[in-house]
Amino acid sequence: MNTTITYYVEQMEATLLSDLAMQNESNLYDIAHDMLTTQSREDFASICQAYEVVKHNLLG
């Protein structure tokens, strides 16, 4: 896993944990979608891979 994917994994996990602590509803798909719309097109594959990594970590 390269550093860009690791960065996005950490961002997604931090957002999920923050939302959990604040008792906000959080959806991993929505978080990834927001990243895809706000980040550069060059990071599309990295964000998608990070989404899969976080999803796998959550589901075990």
Buried (B, 14 or more C-beta within 10 A) or exposed (E): EEEBBEBBBEBBBEBBEEBEEEEEEBEBEEBBEEBBEEBEEEBEEBBBBBBEBBEEEEEE
